Amino acid sequence: MKKVAIKLENCYGIKKFEKEFDFSDKAAFIIYASNGSMKTSFTKTLKDISKGESPKEEVFGRESTYTIENENSEAIKPEEIFVIESYDADFYSKRMSNLLMNKSLQEKYNLVTQDILDRKNEFLASMKAIVGNKVSVEEECLQAFNSSNFLEALAKLIDSDILTMEDSGLDFSKIDYFSLFDPKIEAFVKDDKNYRLLAEYGSQYDTLVENSTFLKKGTFSQYNATTVNSTLDDNGFFKAGHEILLQDGVHIKSSDDFEKMLQEEKKKILSDPKLLKRFDQIDKKLSANASLRNFRIIIETYPELITKLVSYESFKRKSWIGILKNQVSEVSILVELYKKAQEEIKKIQDEAQKESARWRQVVDIFSNRFFVPFIVEISNQEDVVLKNSVPTLSFRYKERDEEKEIDRSKLNTILSGGERRALYLLNIIFEMEALKEDNKKMLIVADDIAESFDYKNKYAIIEYLMEHYSCGLFNLIILTHNFDFYRTVGSRMLNSNRKHCVMAIKNEEEILVKDGQYLKNVFTSWKERFEKNDTILIASIPFIRNIVEYIDSEEAPNYLLLTKLLHMINYSDGKTTKDISLEDLEKVINDVWKTNKSISTNRKDKTVYNLIIDVADKISSSPEVDEIALENKIALSMAIRLIAEEFMIQQITDDCGTDEQIKEIDSNQTGKLLSLYKQCAGTNKAMLPILEEVSLMTAENIHLNSFMYEPLIDVSILQLKKLYRVLAPLRSEAEI
């Protein structure tokens, strides 16, 4: 990406823009663009393109076109463009996690976790054969044991010796688990009315079992009896000639005898009128849906289960204890593997906690250069390193010796505007450092990145940009409306190269990009050129006046004489504005600048006022539009002010019949004259808007030094020419 050619038409506020940025010599451009010329539109356009979207023309709905190509006429991809807006409170670096990522650790972590996950899934699949495919074994276990980690729940059961725990005694190879613990059954059981009916049935059933000589509550239920008979029969107990002697002396010699005894006991209990009544009340509610009908079949076969269902959670937990007891060998193996995996994971996690070097470097870049009242940390570093989680930043607000963790959203409300911008810049730094880490070549567009920062932080930004300028990966286009920032970046980064420190000029048809000017001390150049250039000579007057103010005083003769060239002064012990000759000015300049220049050769008697007007007439009538030439704007501004003040002085004097109020003015002459002009009844009120424009445009701009001429650079030369042409005829009126 040695060259980037950008062509835009009808993109937001840009009618037309065409510029080839040649990065082969220097990897950065800075564009000075006054407010309202192009910065926001250019940034929005590039932002849209970087997101794969097309820019728009939002006012007239004109069709937008654009191309951004490299030196091979290949379109630059959206992902190769990164736009830094002036401020975006919601911006969050999506690449931040790249700074914490450790592929080696991730591979180790994934290997261990995947292995134990595979083993767990194998175990869960085997459990499906017991409880059925409809059952989510993991979810049911987590619910039964009130846990959030399946393997951790199994580990606790093994550690607590599951074989000694009480279980439900149910064999789920014979009883359908889902029919018993279907969510619809749970809802039915936990309904207040149904719960009361089940509790009443259970209480009556327990009473009858207590009176049984065969069954025993809590130890030998109907289900237990059926299981015992089946087990004895399956194992040939009766065929071997063995008998069972019951506690009441009854002998059971066969499985059939056992079953007969059980059925008689069951019939005796279930035929109890009170119990039948309770069951009928329950039975009426068990035909609502298929789940309840399946449930009815189970409790009809094993009515003693009704007593267990009253304590639903406990019954479910005991059922799972029973299920897992029958698989205790497999459970133990899985738990052992899990514990070994946890040990490995712990080692990897400990390493992950140390993996902050690159991320910490970024925070240090920010903390060491930018002055903000908060400390930045990352609260989920381990998850970011090992699981590719999105980083969560935490902020500790500092005040003297106190610190308090503050939420990001709240932090935004307590920080100053500059501090909020610094917080935004932190995310920008994360993004750019991550791009460097990815070794990606990028076109980076930065819009007024130093806006609203204090002096120290502004220069910290310049230092940071300089590092990226020299990293070999990024091509930078920096936009600014701050002339001081423009000159500083140009000086420090670009060696004041006029081809790379450019200026955007907006006219009615397009945005032009011209070589930069005023990158160094403009007045040093003017000092060498004013002798042969009348425009520069006139433009130098305000600056020379400032020098006198600094090295002498506002009462110094040189200062007072130069002030008369910036304001129309007709009342003076010495010469008035129109009396000062070029010879007079020459003496002052040579005295202040310690030179021996000649500006009055062959024109000693020519007044400076007339030269100012001559220069202004020449600039005003020239068809050339040079929006950058500072000397033209200063000369025009001086002429505009002098004509306007002379006009107001004459009008006020004519209306009031006296000039006493004017003579009392000792400062801020233009503004005070305008105030008096407004008070005079006979003045031309149609001129007020023009005179107010004069006051606004020239009030401070003519009082300039090396730091204060930015406002005039932003003023349109066309606007000044137009204003001068309106005022020029007034000069003739004043001279009549």
N, C-alpha and C positions, 0 to 999 in steps of 0.2 A: 504494500500500500504506500508506494513512494509518492503518488499523486492522487488527489481526490478532486474530481470535477463535479461541482454541484450546480444543477440548473433547476430553477423553481419558477413556476408561473401560477399566479392566483392561489397562493398558499397562505391562507389567513390574510394578514395585512400586506403581504409582499406581492406586488403586481408582477415583477420580474426580477430575478437574481441569477447572475451567471458568474461563476468564479472557479478557476482551477487553483487549488491549494497544492503547492509543490513542497513536499516534506523531505525531499532528497537531501537537502542541505541542513535544514533545521526542522525538528519534529513538532514544531508548534507555531501557531499564528495567534496573535491577539488582535481583535477587532474592536476599535473604539466606535460605538454607535450611540448617538444621543438618544434620550428617551423618546419613544414614539416613532423611531426610524425603522427598526427591524428586529431587535433582540428577541422579544417575546414571540413574534411570528416565526422567526427562524428556529427558535428552540422548540416551539410546539410542532412545527413541521417535522423536524428531525426526530422528535419524540414519537410522533405517529408512525413514521417510517420504521423506527427501531422496534415498534410493537407489531409490525407487519400490517399496519393500517395506512389508509391513504389520507393525506392532508386535505383540508377543505378551504373554500372561500365562503365565509359565513354571512356576508352582507348581501351580495348580489346573486349568490348561487352560481358563480362562474365555474367552469370546469377547471379543476386543478391538474397540473402536470408537473412531474418531477423526474429527475434522473440523478443518481449518485453513483459515479463510476470510478474505478481505479485507472492506473496508467495504461492498462490493457483493454480499456473500454468494457470492462466486466462490472456488472452491477454489484455494489457492496451489499452484502446480506444484512437483513435487519439485526441479526444477533451480533454483528460486528460493529454496531453503533451503540454507544452508551451516552445518554444525555443527563447532565447534571443540571437540574433546574435551580433557579435562584434560591428557592425554599420550598420544601414539601414536607409538612409535618407528619404525613402518613407514610413517607418512604421508609422501606425496610429492606435491608440487603438480603436478597434471596441466596446469595452465594456465600454468606458468612460461614455456613457450616463447612465449606471447603477448607477453611483455615484450621479446622479442628480435626478433619478427617485423617485417619491413619489406616491405609488399606491393609497393611500387614495385620494390625490388631483386629480390624473388621473381619478378615478372613479367618483368623483364629476363633474369634467370637462366634461367627456364623457356623463354623465347623462344629464347635461344641454344642451350641444351641440347636442346630439342625439334627444332630445325632440324638440328643435326648428327646427332641420333638418327634422324631421318627419312632423311637421306642415307645413313647407315650401313645402315639397314634395306633401302633400295633396292639398295644394293650387295650385301648378303647375299642378297637375292632373286635377283639376276642370277647369283650364284655357284651357286645351287641348280641352275640349268640345266646347269652343268658337272659338278658332283659328285653330283647327285641329291637328291631331296626327303628321303631318309632321313637325310641328313648335316646335323648342326648345324655350319654353317660356322664360326661364332664360337667354339664350344667346341673344335672340332678345331684351329683356328689357335692358340688360347690354349695348348692342350696342346703343339702342335708347336713353338711358339716360347717355351715356358716363360714365359708372360706372364699378367698378370691384367687387362690392358686391351687390347682388340682394336685400337682405333685407334692406341694408343701403339705396339703391335707393328708395325703397318703403317708408321707413321712411321719407326721405326728401320730397317726394310727399305729404304725409299726413301732415307733419309739415308745408308745404307751401300751404295747403288747395287746394287739387287737384280739388275740385268741382268748384273752381273759374277759373281754367285754361282753355285756349282755346284748343279744341280738333278738330279732323277731321270731326266729325259729322257722321261718317260711322257706319253702323250696320253690324258687322262681322258675324252675324247670317245669313245675306243675301248675303254678299260679301265674297268670299273665301280669307282669309288672305294670304295664301301661294301663290295664283295666282297673288296677287298684290305685295308681297314683296319677291318673289322667288329671290335667289342670281343672277339667270340669268336675271331677270327683272332689278335688280339693275345695273348689268353690261351694259344692253341695254340702260337704262336711262342715265347712266353716260358717255356713249360714246359721244365724242364731236359732231359728226355729228348728232346723234340721239337727243342729248340734244338741238341742234339748231332747229331741226324740231319741237320738242315738245314745245319749247319756242315760236316759230312762231305761232304754232297752238293755244297755250294758249292765246297769245296776241290777235289774231283774234277772238277767242271765247269770251274773256272778252269784246271786243268791241261790239259784237253782243248782249251779255247779258245786257250790259249797255243800249242799245236801246230798250230792251224788256219792255213791260208794265206789264208783269206777273212775270218774274224772276228778281232777283237783285243780282249783283255780291257781293260775300262775305257774304250775309245774307240769300238769298232765292234762292238756286240752284235747278236744276232739281231734284237732289237727295233729297233735303229738301222737295220739293213739293210732291214727291212720298211718302215720309215718313208721311207728314201731312195728305194726302188723306187717306192713309192706316190707320192711327191712328183714324181719324174722323169716317171712315167707321166702323172700328172694335168696336168703342165705341158708335155706333148708333146715331151719331150726326145728320145726314140727316133724318134718320127714325123718329127722334123726331120732325121733321118739321122745323129745323133750316136751315138757308141759310148763304152763304158767300157773302159779298159785297166787290168786288175788288175796288182798288183805282180809276179805270176808270169808275166806276158805274155799271159794269157787275155783275149780280146776279148768283151765283152758287147754285143750289138747290139739287144736288145729287152727289154721288161719280163718277158716269159716266160723269156728266158735268165737274167735276173737271179734270178727266182723259183726256177728250176730249180737254179741254183747254190746258192742259199740253202738249199733243201730238202735237197739232197745233203749239204751241210755239216752241216746240222742232224741229218740221219739218221746221219751218221758219228759225231757226238758223242753223240747220244742212244742209239745202239745199243751204246755201250760197255758191256760186261758189268758192270763195277764201278759205273758210273753208274746202270744199270738196277736194280741191286741196291739202291742207296741210295734210288732213287725209289720202288721197291716198298715199302721199309720206311716211307717217308713216306705213300705212297698208302693203306696199310692203315688209317691213322688218320684219313683224310679223308672217311669216310662216316658219321661220327657224327651230323651234322646238316646242314641245308640250307646254312648259312653255310660250312661246311668243304667241302661239295660244290661250291659256286660258286667257292670259292678254288682248288679242284683244277683246275677248267677253266682258270683264268687261268695257273697255274704250269705246266700241261701245255702251254698255248699258248706261254708265255714262260718257259721253265725258268730262264733267267738271273736272273729276279726272286728266285729262292730265295737266291741269294748276297747280294742286297740286304737281304732280310728278316732276315738274321742280325743286322744293325745296325738294329733296328726303328725306334727314335726318330729316328736320323739319316736313314733312308730316308723316314720320314713328313715330316720337316722339308724334305728336298730335294724331295719331291713337291709340297708346298705352295709352295715357292719357284718350282717350274715352273708351277704353276697360276696364281700371282700374276704371274709374268713375262708370261704370255699376256694378262693384264688390266692391265698396268702403267700404261696411260694412265688407266684408271678409278681405279686405286689412287692414283695421283699426285694426281688431282683431289680425291679424298676426303681424302687426307692434308693437302693445302693448306687445304681447308675446315676440317679439324680444328684445324690450327695457328692459324688466324684465330679460331676459336671459343675456343680455349684462351686466347688473348690477351684476348678480351672477358671470358671467365670470370674470368681473373686480376684484371682491373680491378674486376669486380663483387665478387669475394672480398675484395679490399683494402678496398672500401667496407663490406662486411659485417663485417669485423673492427673497424670503427669504430662499428658499430651496437650499442654497449653502454650508451648513456646511460641508458635507462630501467631496464635491468637493474641497472646500477651504482648507480642511485639507491636501488633496493631494498636492495642489499647495504650501501650507506652508511647507510640507515635502521637496519639491523640492527647494523652495526659501530660506529656512533657512539653508539648508545643502550645496547646490551647488551655486557656485559663477558665475553668468552669468549677462550680461548687459541688461537684458530685464525682463519685468513684464508680467505675463500671466493672461489673463482674458478670460471669455466665453461670446460671444456676443449674443447668442440666447438661453439664459438659460431658458426663459419661454417656448419656443417651445420644448426644450429638456425635461423639467419636465412634461409638459402636453400632448405633442403630439408625444413623442418618436422620435423627430427629431435628426439628427446627430449633435453633438456639433460642433460649429465653434469657434476655438480658435483665440483670437486676441493677438497681442504682442505689447507692448509699449517699444521701445528701449530707454534706459536711458544713458545720458551722462552729468555728473555733475547735474546741476539743470534743464536740458532740457529733455523733453520726446516727443517721436513721435511714432504714431502707424505705424507699419511696417507689410507688407504682409509676410506670412510664407515663400513663395518662395524667396522673396528678403532678408529676414532675414538670410536664409541659405548662401547667397552670401557675407554677411558682417561679419558673425561670424568667429572666429578662428576655427581651427579643433577641439580643445577641447570643445569649446562652442557649436559647432554643435553636438558633441557627447552628451553633456549635454542636448541639446534640444531633441535628440533622447531618452535619458534616461527618460525625462519627460513623454513621451508616454509609456515607459516601466512601469514607476511607476503607471500611470493611469491604465494600464492593470492589474498589480499585485494587486493593491488596489481593483479593481473591482472584481477580482477573489476571494479575501478575502470576499468582500461583498456578493458574491454569495455562500460563504461557500463551495467552491469546492476543493476537494483534487486533487492536481496536481503534476506531475513530471515536474520540471523546469530545463532546461538545459541552462546554461549561458556560452557563448563563449567569453573569454577575455573582460568581461564587463568593466574592468578598463583601457583598452588600450587607450593610448594617453591622459589620464587625468593628471592634475597636482597633486601634492602630496596631497593637501587638499581635492580635489574632489575625489581622489582615496580612501581616508579613509572614506569619506562620503558614498561611495558605500558600503564599508565593513560594516559600521554601519547599513545601510538599509538592507543589506542581513542578518545581524544578527537578525533583527526584524522578518524577514520572516522565518528564520530558526527556531525561537521559537514560531511561531503562531499556529503550530499543523496541518496546512493544506497542507503545501508544503514540498516536498522532492527535495532538490537541488543537481544538479551535476554541479559544477563550473569548467570550464576548463581555464587554463592560461599558457602562456609561460613566464610570468614575475615571476621570482623566489622570488623576494621580496614580491610581492602580494601573492604568494603561501604561503610563511612562515607567513605573517601577518594574512591572513584568517585562516590559520591553528592554529595560536596562539590564536587569539581573538574569533573565532567561535568554534573551534574543540579541544581546549586544547592540541594542537600538537599531537593528536591521530594519530599514524602512519597508522592505519587501515582505517582511513577516509581521511588522507592527503596522497594521493597515487601519484605514478609517472608512466607515460606511457613510455614503452620501445618498440621501433619498431625494429624488425629484418626482415629478408627477407620473413618470412612466416606469421607473425602475430604481433598484438599489445599485449604486455603483460602489466598487471597492477600490480605493486609491491608496497609493503608498503613504505611509504615515508621515506626520510632521510634528514638530515641537517635542520630539522625544528627548532632546537634551535642553539645556538652558537657552531658550529662545532669545533672551536678551543679550547673551554673549554674541550671537550672530548679528543681532540688530546693531549692536555697538560698532561692529565692523562695517556695516552696510548703510547706516543712516545718512552718511555724507553724500551718497549718490542716489538715494531713493527717498523721495519726499514722503511717500506713504509711510515708510518705516520711520522716518524722522518724526512725523506727526504722532504715530502710534507710540513712539518712545516717550513722549512727554509725560503721560501718567506714571510710567515706571520711574523716570528720573525724579519726579516729584516725590514718589515714595522713598527713594534713596535719601533725598534731602530731609524728609521727615524723620528717618531713622538716624542719620548721622548728625543732624542739627536739631531743628525744631520747626514747629508750624509758624513761628514768628520770623523765621529766617527770611531775608530778602528774596533769595532764590525760590523758596517755597511759595511765597506770596505771589511772585511773578508767574510761576508755572500754574498756580491756582487760577489766575486770571485767564489762562488759556483753556481751562476746563469749564469755567462758568463765565457768563456775561457780566462783567463788573464795569459799570460806568462811573462809579463814585469811588475815588481813590486819591490819596495824596500824590501818588505817582501816576504812572501811565495806566490808562484803561485797557480793556481787552483789545480793542481795535487799534490801539496805539503801539502795541508791542511789535517790534520789528524782528526780522530774522537775525539781524546783528545782535540784538538783545538776547535772543534765544541761544545763539552761538556761544556767547560769553558764559551763559549759565551752564550749558552742556559741557563745555571744555573745563569749566571750574569743577563741576561735579564728577565727571568721568576722567578728569586729569588727562585730557587729550589736547590735541592742537588741530582739530578738524575745522574745515571751512564749509559752512552751509549758506553763506551770504554773498559769495562771490558774484559780482554783477547784479546783485539784488538786495543790497544792504537796507534799502528803504522799504522793501516789500514787507507788509505786515504778516505775522503768523496767521492771523485770522483769515486773511484773504487766501493764504496758502492752504489752510484747512478746507475752505470752501472749494478752492480749485481741485484739490485732491478728491473731495467728496463728489463733486460734479463728474469728475473723470470716472470714478468707480461706479457711480449711479448710471451713467450713460453707456458703460461698457456692456456688450452683449454676453461677455464671458461670465459664467456663474462658477465661482470658486468658493465652495462652502467651507473650506478649511482655512483659507488665508486670514489669520488673526489680525494682521495689520489693517486690512480693508475694513473689518468690522469695527475696530477701535476708531479709526479715522472717521468713518460714517457716524458712529455714536457720538463722537465729539462735535461734529458739525450739527447733528440733529439737536443736541442739547443747547448749543449756543444759539441756534436760530429760534428754538422754542422759548428759551429764556428771554431773548431780546424781544420777541413778540409779546410775551406776557408782561414784561416791564413796561412796554409802551402802552398796552391796553389798560393796565392798572393805573398808570400815571394819568392817562387821558380821562379815565372814568372818575378817579378820586380827586383829580386836580392837584395832586401832590405826590412826591416820591419819598416822603418821610418814612413810611412803613418799609419800603424797599431798602432804604439805607440802613435800617436796624438789623437786617438779616446778616448773621455772622456764621451760619453753618446750614447744611442741608438746603441749599438755596433753591434747587429745582422744586422740591416738595413744598417749601414755604411760599414760593411764588405761585404755585398751583393753588394752594389754599387761599391766598389773597385774590387770585383770579376768579375763583368760584364765588367769593363774597361780593365782588363788584357787580352791580346791577346792569351796567351797560356793556359788559363784555360779551363776546360772541360765544354763546353756549354751545353752538354746533361744533366748536373746536375742542370742547372738553374731552371727548373720547380720545382724540388724537394726542392731546397734551398728557392725558393720564397714561397713555401707552408710552409716551416719551419718558415719563417719570418711572414707570415700571421697568423699561428696558435699559435705561442708562443710569439708574440711581447708584448702583454699586459697581457696575461693570467697568467703568472708566478708572476706578481707583484700584488698580491691579498691581500684583507682584507675581513672583514666579509660582506661587501656589494658588492664586486666585483668578486666573484667566479662563478656567473651565467654563463658567457661565457664558462667556462670549463665544466660545467655540461652539456651544450648543445653539446659539441664536442663529437663525437662518439669515444668510446674506440677502436673500430675496425679500425677506420681511423688512430688513433695514433699508434696502434700496427703495422699497415701496413707501416706507415712512418718510424717508428723506425727500422723495419726489413730491409728497403731499406738503411738506414743510417748506421746501425751497422757494415757492412763490412768496411766502411770508417775509422773506429777507428783503425783497424789493419793497414791500409795503412798509417795513420798518425803516427803510432808508429814505423814504419820501419825507 
